[in-house]
């Protein structure tokens, strides 16, 4: 329903058919639609998951280097992970931060005796797109004496053989199959 129709529905019935009221509603309706759109856009800026033009404000407040050349999704993931990364460092906190970057399931194993944190990407095939930012966020978060180890998931022969069709195989990137292709 357009803004003009919605405004007309609020009027008492005796205004129906009055040319001046129809004209007034037809001119004011689009303005109210625009106002509603702008209010919704403004509210979206209050949440980093939906923000667009307010991303720089979040980055400045959280002391993140502003890089407007990055896609908004990557900038959002940095902001969200930084917001999740406050408090006492734990495996669960590191997991929350890592999942904010990756968007998939991430397992975190902490081996205190070996001074090692192992981050395994469960759902993501190959190396995640925003890995450098993730590494920096985890590096800023973790205790200095702990070493980070990342484990990636690739398609295995048993997942392909007699399971996938040629069309399904063609929809995957080569880096989903072989880790060494990321370095070429």
C-alpha positions as CSV (number, residue, x, y, z in Angstrom):
1,X,0.0,0.0,0.0
2,X,1.4,3.4,-1.0
3,X,1.8,6.3,1.4
4,X,-1.1,8.1,-0.2
5,X,-3.4,5.2,0.1
6,X,-2.4,4.6,3.7
7,X,-3.1,8.3,4.5
8,X,-6.5,8.2,2.8
9,X,-7.4,5.1,4.9
10,X,-6.9,7.2,8.1
11,X,-9.3,9.9,7.0
12,X,-13.0,9.8,7.8
13,X,-15.3,8.6,5.0
14,X,-16.8,12.0,4.3
15,X,-13.4,13.2,2.8
16,X,-13.6,10.6,0.1
17,X,-14.1,12.2,-3.4
18,X,-12.9,15.7,-2.3
19,X,-10.4,16.7,-4.9
20,X,-8.3,18.9,-2.6
21,X,-8.0,16.1,0.0
22,X,-7.0,13.6,-2.7
23,X,-4.4,16.0,-4.0
24,X,-3.0,16.6,-0.5
25,X,-2.8,12.9,0.2
26,X,-1.1,12.2,-3.2
27,X,1.6,14.8,-2.5
28,X,2.1,14.0,1.2
29,X,2.1,10.2,0.8
30,X,5.4,9.9,-1.0
31,X,7.0,12.2,1.5
32,X,5.9,10.0,4.3
33,X,7.2,6.9,2.5
34,X,10.6,8.7,2.1
35,X,10.6,9.6,5.8
36,X,9.8,6.0,6.8
37,X,12.7,4.8,4.6
38,X,15.1,7.3,6.0
39,X,14.1,6.4,9.6
40,X,14.6,2.7,8.9
41,X,18.0,3.5,7.3
42,X,19.0,5.5,10.4
43,X,18.0,2.7,12.8
44,X,20.1,0.3,10.7
45,X,23.1,2.3,11.5
46,X,22.7,1.6,15.2
47,X,23.5,-2.1,14.6
48,X,26.9,-3.0,13.0
49,X,25.3,-6.0,11.3
50,X,23.3,-3.6,9.1
51,X,25.3,-0.4,9.2
52,X,26.6,1.1,6.0
53,X,27.7,4.8,6.3
54,X,28.2,4.4,10.1
55,X,30.9,1.8,9.7
56,X,33.7,4.4,10.0
57,X,32.2,5.7,13.3
58,X,32.3,2.2,14.7
59,X,35.9,1.7,13.5
60,X,37.0,5.0,15.1
61,X,35.3,4.2,18.4
62,X,36.9,0.7,18.5
63,X,40.3,2.0,17.3
64,X,40.2,-0.1,14.2
65,X,42.2,1.2,11.2
66,X,39.7,2.5,8.7
67,X,40.0,0.9,5.2
68,X,37.2,2.1,3.0
69,X,38.5,-0.1,0.2
70,X,37.4,-3.3,2.0
71,X,33.9,-4.6,1.3
72,X,31.4,-3.6,4.0
73,X,30.9,-7.3,5.0
74,X,34.6,-7.6,5.9
75,X,34.5,-4.2,7.8
76,X,31.4,-5.4,9.7
77,X,33.1,-8.7,10.7
78,X,36.1,-6.8,12.1
79,X,33.8,-4.5,14.1
80,X,31.6,-7.3,15.4
81,X,34.5,-9.4,16.5
82,X,36.1,-6.4,18.2
83,X,32.9,-5.9,20.1
84,X,32.7,-9.6,21.1
85,X,36.4,-9.6,22.1
86,X,36.1,-7.7,25.4
87,X,36.5,-9.4,28.8
88,X,38.5,-12.4,30.1
89,X,40.1,-14.3,27.2
90,X,38.7,-17.8,26.9
91,X,38.3,-20.5,24.2
92,X,34.6,-19.5,23.9
93,X,35.5,-15.8,23.4
94,X,38.1,-16.7,20.7
95,X,35.5,-18.9,19.1
96,X,32.9,-16.1,19.0
97,X,35.5,-13.7,17.5
98,X,36.5,-16.2,14.8
99,X,32.9,-17.0,13.9
100,X,32.2,-13.3,13.5
101,X,34.8,-13.2,10.7
102,X,34.1,-16.6,9.1
103,X,30.3,-16.7,9.4
104,X,30.5,-20.5,9.7
105,X,31.2,-23.0,12.4
106,X,34.6,-22.7,14.1
107,X,36.1,-25.0,16.6
108,X,38.7,-23.7,19.1
109,X,40.9,-26.0,21.1
110,X,43.3,-24.7,23.8
111,X,46.3,-26.8,24.7
112,X,47.7,-25.0,27.8
113,X,50.6,-27.5,28.2
114,X,51.7,-26.9,24.6
115,X,50.9,-23.1,24.8
116,X,48.8,-23.5,21.7
117,X,45.4,-22.4,20.4
118,X,44.1,-24.4,17.5
119,X,41.3,-22.8,15.4
120,X,39.6,-25.1,13.0
121,X,37.2,-23.9,10.3
122,X,34.5,-26.6,10.1
123,X,32.1,-25.2,7.5
124,X,34.4,-23.1,5.3
125,X,36.2,-24.8,2.4
126,X,39.7,-23.6,1.8
127,X,41.1,-20.5,3.4
128,X,38.5,-17.9,4.6
129,X,38.4,-14.6,2.7
130,X,39.0,-12.4,5.6
131,X,41.8,-14.4,7.3
132,X,44.3,-11.6,7.7
133,X,41.9,-9.5,9.7
134,X,40.9,-12.6,11.8
135,X,44.5,-13.4,12.5
136,X,45.1,-9.8,13.6
137,X,42.0,-9.8,15.9
138,X,42.9,-13.1,17.5
139,X,46.5,-11.9,17.9
140,X,45.3,-8.8,19.7
141,X,43.1,-10.9,21.9
142,X,45.1,-13.9,22.9
143,X,47.8,-14.1,25.6
144,X,51.2,-13.3,24.3
145,X,52.7,-16.7,25.2
146,X,50.2,-18.7,23.3
147,X,50.8,-19.8,19.7
148,X,48.0,-19.8,17.1
149,X,47.5,-22.7,14.7
150,X,44.9,-22.6,12.0
151,X,43.4,-25.7,10.4
152,X,41.4,-25.5,7.2
153,X,38.9,-27.8,5.6
154,X,39.2,-29.1,2.0
155,X,37.1,-31.5,0.0
156,X,38.2,-35.1,0.4
157,X,38.0,-37.8,-2.2
158,X,35.4,-39.7,-0.1
159,X,33.2,-36.6,-0.2
160,X,33.4,-36.4,-4.0
161,X,33.7,-40.0,-5.3
162,X,30.2,-41.4,-6.1
163,X,28.6,-38.5,-4.2
164,X,28.9,-35.4,-6.3
165,X,27.8,-34.9,-9.9
166,X,30.0,-33.2,-12.5
167,X,27.7,-30.1,-12.2
168,X,28.2,-30.0,-8.4
169,X,32.0,-30.4,-8.8
170,X,32.1,-27.5,-11.3
171,X,30.5,-25.2,-8.8
172,X,33.5,-25.4,-6.5
173,X,36.7,-23.4,-6.7
174,X,39.9,-25.3,-7.2
175,X,41.1,-24.1,-3.8
176,X,38.3,-26.1,-2.2
177,X,40.1,-29.2,-3.2
178,X,43.8,-28.5,-2.8
179,X,45.5,-26.3,-0.2
180,X,48.6,-25.6,-2.2
181,X,46.6,-23.8,-4.9
182,X,46.2,-20.8,-2.5
183,X,49.9,-20.1,-2.7
184,X,50.0,-20.1,-6.6
